[in-house]
Amino acid sequence: PNDANVLYNAACTYGILGMKIDALETFRRSVNAGYSNLNWCLKDPDLKILYDEPEFKNLIANRDAKDL
């Protein structure tokens, strides 16, 4: 339940299924668990449902800031 890659893949599955709330929550959990390939997130078609979500953008921006 705390594996960043498993959580990311679950978020992608929710995204494909059109389950936006679940996709965002699971994506948040993946980032908090340490998922770090955030450049890919911005072009991953499985997460397209989240592209316009402010929280999605903030999660990526905040994680990028921490990595600087």
C-alpha positions as YAML, in Angstrom:
chain: A
units: angstrom
residues:
- id: 1
  name: PRO
  ca: [0.00, 0.00, 0.00]
- id: 2
  name: ASN
  ca: [3.00, 2.35, 0.25]
- id: 3
  name: ASP
  ca: [4.96, 1.37, -2.85]
- id: 4
  name: ALA
  ca: [5.26, 4.50, -4.99]
- id: 5
  name: ASN
  ca: [5.27, 2.63, -8.32]
- id: 6
  name: VAL
  ca: [2.29, 0.45, -7.44]
- id: 7
  name: LEU
  ca: [0.36, 3.52, -6.34]
- id: 8
  name: TYR
  ca: [1.29, 5.35, -9.53]
- id: 9
  name: ASN
  ca: [0.07, 2.45, -11.64]
- id: 10
  name: ALA
  ca: [-3.15, 2.35, -9.64]
- id: 11
  name: ALA
  ca: [-3.63, 6.08, -10.27]
- id: 12
  name: CYS
  ca: [-3.15, 5.41, -13.98]
- id: 13
  name: THR
  ca: [-5.75, 2.66, -13.87]
- id: 14
  name: TYR
  ca: [-8.24, 4.97, -12.20]
- id: 15
  name: GLY
  ca: [-7.43, 7.59, -14.81]
- id: 16
  name: ILE
  ca: [-8.13, 5.20, -17.67]
- id: 17
  name: LEU
  ca: [-11.42, 4.26, -16.01]
- id: 18
  name: GLY
  ca: [-12.41, 7.93, -15.72]
- id: 19
  name: MET
  ca: [-12.38, 7.82, -11.92]
- id: 20
  name: LYS
  ca: [-10.91, 11.29, -11.40]
- id: 21
  name: ILE
  ca: [-11.20, 11.55, -7.61]
- id: 22
  name: ASP
  ca: [-9.63, 8.13, -7.06]
- id: 23
  name: ALA
  ca: [-6.92, 8.86, -9.63]
- id: 24
  name: LEU
  ca: [-5.98, 12.11, -7.92]
- id: 25
  name: GLU
  ca: [-5.99, 10.60, -4.42]
- id: 26
  name: THR
  ca: [-3.86, 7.66, -5.51]
- id: 27
  name: PHE
  ca: [-1.50, 9.90, -7.46]
- id: 28
  name: ARG
  ca: [-1.10, 12.05, -4.33]
- id: 29
  name: ARG
  ca: [-0.27, 8.93, -2.33]
- id: 30
  name: SER
  ca: [2.30, 7.85, -4.93]
- id: 31
  name: VAL
  ca: [4.07, 11.21, -4.79]
- id: 32
  name: ASN
  ca: [4.02, 11.17, -1.00]
- id: 33
  name: ALA
  ca: [5.48, 7.65, -1.10]
- id: 34
  name: GLY
  ca: [8.37, 8.94, -3.22]
- id: 35
  name: TYR
  ca: [7.32, 8.57, -6.87]
- id: 36
  name: SER
  ca: [9.82, 10.77, -8.69]
- id: 37
  name: ASN
  ca: [9.38, 10.46, -12.48]
- id: 38
  name: LEU
  ca: [7.23, 13.56, -12.52]
- id: 39
  name: ASN
  ca: [8.24, 14.71, -15.99]
- id: 40
  name: TRP
  ca: [6.54, 11.59, -17.33]
- id: 41
  name: CYS
  ca: [3.36, 12.34, -15.34]
- id: 42
  name: LEU
  ca: [2.80, 15.48, -17.38]
- id: 43
  name: LYS
  ca: [2.65, 13.48, -20.61]
- id: 44
  name: ASP
  ca: [1.35, 10.11, -19.41]
- id: 45
  name: PRO
  ca: [-1.91, 9.62, -21.34]
- id: 46
  name: ASP
  ca: [-3.25, 7.48, -18.51]
- id: 47
  name: LEU
  ca: [-3.33, 10.57, -16.29]
- id: 48
  name: LYS
  ca: [-4.79, 12.92, -18.90]
- id: 49
  name: ILE
  ca: [-7.91, 13.20, -16.75]
- id: 50
  name: LEU
  ca: [-5.80, 15.07, -14.16]
- id: 51
  name: TYR
  ca: [-3.90, 17.47, -16.41]
- id: 52
  name: ASP
  ca: [-6.18, 20.44, -15.62]
- id: 53
  name: GLU
  ca: [-6.47, 19.70, -11.90]
- id: 54
  name: PRO
  ca: [-4.75, 22.36, -9.77]
- id: 55
  name: GLU
  ca: [-3.80, 19.80, -7.11]
- id: 56
  name: PHE
  ca: [-2.14, 17.59, -9.74]
- id: 57
  name: LYS
  ca: [-0.07, 20.55, -10.92]
- id: 58
  name: ASN
  ca: [0.77, 21.55, -7.34]
- id: 59
  name: LEU
  ca: [1.90, 18.05, -6.41]
- id: 60
  name: ILE
  ca: [4.32, 18.04, -9.31]
- id: 61
  name: ALA
  ca: [5.53, 21.59, -8.69]
- id: 62
  name: ASN
  ca: [6.01, 21.00, -4.96]
- id: 63
  name: ARG
  ca: [7.89, 17.76, -5.55]
- id: 64
  name: ASP
  ca: [10.12, 19.45, -8.14]
- id: 65
  name: ALA
  ca: [10.88, 22.25, -5.65]
- id: 66
  name: LYS
  ca: [11.89, 19.69, -3.01]
- id: 67
  name: ASP
  ca: [14.28, 18.03, -5.47]
- id: 68
  name: LEU
  ca: [16.16, 21.26, -6.22]
...
